[in-house]
Each structure stands twice: as structure tokens, then as C-alpha cells.
Amino acid sequence: MRKIVINGGKPLSGEVAVSGAKNSVVALIPAIILADDIVTLDGVPAISDVDSLIDIMEIMGASVKRDGETLEIDPRGVKNIPMPYGKINSLRASYYFYGSLLGRFGEATVGLPGGCDLGPRPIDLHLKAFEAMGASVSYEGESMRLATDGQPIYGAHIYMDTVSVGATINTMIAAAKAKGRTVIENAAREPEIIDVATLLNNMGAHIRGAGTDIITIDGVETLKGTRHQVIPDRIEAGTYIAMAAAIGEGVKVTNVLYEHLDSYIAKLEEMGVRMTVEEDAIFVEKQGELKAVSIKTSPYPGFATDLQQPITPLLLTAKGRGSIVDTIYEKRVNHVPELARMGAEISALGGQIVYQGPNELTGVPVKASDLRAGAALVIAGLMAKGRTEITNIEFILRGYSNIIEKLTALGADIELVND
Ligand code: EPZ
């Protein structure tokens, strides 16, 4: 079994470049099924979710050429076959195949999605949108079948009961070639939604309002090939910024779009974190004493649920008491007992995390329970005295490209060990 081993307490310094956004690229790749020609993506991160999606695309008949961070995908050979359950189950974002297969073939048979255990993760809003567009939903064993009765799907007026990134993107993808106009109300506003809309519009789609809570899509007959640069990963950026503030002595995080991190930077400044914002980089100095703060997550542009775990080790260095409430995933607290075992004064009580700082952490064997919990444990291990061993690291490798190389270059004593 593979694990990450860290000998902590070594200050980090130097420069780290943020890669392309996982939560954008996992939608961009399935969306390419809608194109009638080759689509090239630049800035694709080296993460295992991308490997899984490439496997799935090739199983379906697409041809994919990968050269470093560039992916050239020719979707013309894609057949509408039942999706392979094993691969589909390896990541949550496989649900984007529902939208693109519906949009191209008017039907899709796909295994139910997997992904991190953050508590219940229904896809009712995705299905409600597809049904409004004329698809019927049925279940065949582990798979779900979406089908129209041979008619192309048509535009619909859809109100999202909950703000949902996935349902917003999936509906946009399905609507790009639907007959007529689709309006999505109460749409999510994340930057990844704008990135997917930009790709589709450059392929010839007519999407307006991405990034606001009302998105209008007028379906078109065909979508052509294009070339697209994936936006930087704001969650990876936030993870390295927190790490730099917790254990750094001057770290520059590059390829950062500051405007994607407004609420996050504001919270760091409230703590007293000293950093300098440059054109597309953030320089984080060695910190003095920090002040404990409280955090409440909310949909973009609020404080991202994906960053409440990575910022927690930094919070533990601050003086005072604070709390964290994740309004999106109440159960996203599996990192808390692991941090407590490292000596942190932290606990999760009925949907609220409370902590008291400052804390001296000690390295012990810990287990990653999901992607961002794993990131939190890596940061805690870098801060802790002694040796930290992290198992279940496949979660981490799903979303953080070249994390061992990036941290080693910053001076960390970290390695990936096959036990
Ligand atoms: C996306 O997940 C991200 N994943 C998640 O990042 C992120 O935490 C989440 O958005 C929230 O921002 C990808 O983009 C691949 P949602 P998604 O639909 O789309 C409820 C990471 O660490 N909901 O915005 O699955 C849901 O239960 C991952 O990179 C429904 O009720 O999340 C949640 O409470 C973890 N019905 C809320 O909406 C639905 O049909 C927001 O979920 C869909 C969602």
C-alpha cells in the first residue's frame, strides 16, 4: 500500500506553480464529446482523475493524445455504449458523461458516480434538469439509463432548488445542443462554470450569464473543435497559500487568479497573515503570531467548502478559539480526529468544528479520508515534529498534481513510499 512519509518541522521557501483546475478539467473532458472535431486542452493537471477520464473517453472510442499538460481529444469515434462501472465509480465527476452523452446521442447508460465520502451526495438536481429537457430516468443494476424516445432533448426553464456546481455544469453541457432555449435559475457561480461555458462557446455554443445565478443557453446544431487553456486551480492555490503561512519562510505561489480567492484571502488577512498580491502570484512571508478566526463556508463567491480542511492546520497555529461550519457538507469533518491524534485541540460537535490554539503538532500515522482532508494532513505533517505517515493517499493524488515534487522543491522532507 502506498503512503506519504513526512519528517516535519522544516521551513518551506521558494516558488510553487499552481496547476490547472481539477474541478474544471473533469467537466471539460466529458463535454468534448459534444464536438464534431478535435479539441485541445492546455494546462491540464497531472492528477489521477484526468487519467481515469482519459481511460473512459478511450473506452468509448475517442482518441486522446497527451503531451505533458496538453491533451488533444478527437471525439468523432465516440460510440454511445454503456459506461464501464468500475472506472465511472472512481470519481464523482463521471456524472458529466450524462450531460454530454444526452446532448450528443439523446441517451446515456452510466454507472452511478463515486467520489469522496462527504456525506450524502445526491444527483437529484441533475436528473430533474434532464427530465425537464425530455429525458426519462430508469435504473439497470448499478447503472442508470437516461433516454429520450428517439427525440433530441429540448430546452427547458430549470430552477435549481439547491445551488449546485455539478448540476449547473451538467445542465449547461446537455443544453448546448438541445432544441431551443434553456434557462438555469439559482445557478452556481463558481469560476469552473465560467471555464466550461468559455470552452463550449468557443466550440460554437450560445451560453450567456455563466458566473451569475441565471444562465441562458440557446441550443445549436453543431459544435466545432477549438483550443482551450484550463483556468488555474483555486483550491490547490489556497492549499499552498495556507501551507506557506503555516510553515513557510517566504513562499511565492504562482499562476493564481486572485479574484477567485477573494473570500479566502480576506479570512487570511483577518488572521493577520502577511502576504503580497502580485499580477498572477501571491508571496507569503514568514508569519508572526496569528489570530484565531471562525469560518462559515458558502457557495462561490463565499468561503469554499473545499478550503475549510486545508486551512485548518494553519488555524491551529493561531492564538485563541475559533470555529468552522461547513454549510455545504456538514459531515466534512473526517480530518478532525486525525488532527487531534497529532496533538491538536480540535473537535467536531454536531456539524461545527471548534479549535483552540496555538498547537504544537507531533507526527503520527494518520489516514486520509477524502481529497481535501488528505491535503490538511499533509500540511499538518509538514508542521509537526517528527515523522508523519499518511495512508489512503490515492485521494490526495486525485486532486494535487506532482505534490511530492512541488513540496520537495520547497524544502520539505517528504516521500511517497510503497509499503
Ligand atoms: C463540486 O462537487 C466539486 N467537485 C466539489 O469539490 C465541491 O466541494 C462542490 O462542488 C461544492 O462546491 C467537482 O466539481 C468535481 P454540488 P458537486 O453539486 O458538484 C447538494 C473537491 O474537493 N446537491 O455543488 O458534487 C450536495 O449534496 C470536491 O474538489 C443536491 O442536493 O457539489 C451539496 O450539499 C469535493 N442534489 C450541495 O448540493 C444534487 O443533485 C452542493 O453540491 C447535487 C448536489
Residues whose N, C-alpha, C, O or C-beta is under 5 A from the ligand:
A	BS01	EPZ	N23 A93 P120 R121 P122 I123 D124 L125 H126 T162 V163 S164 V165 G166 A167 T305 D306 I328 L371 R372
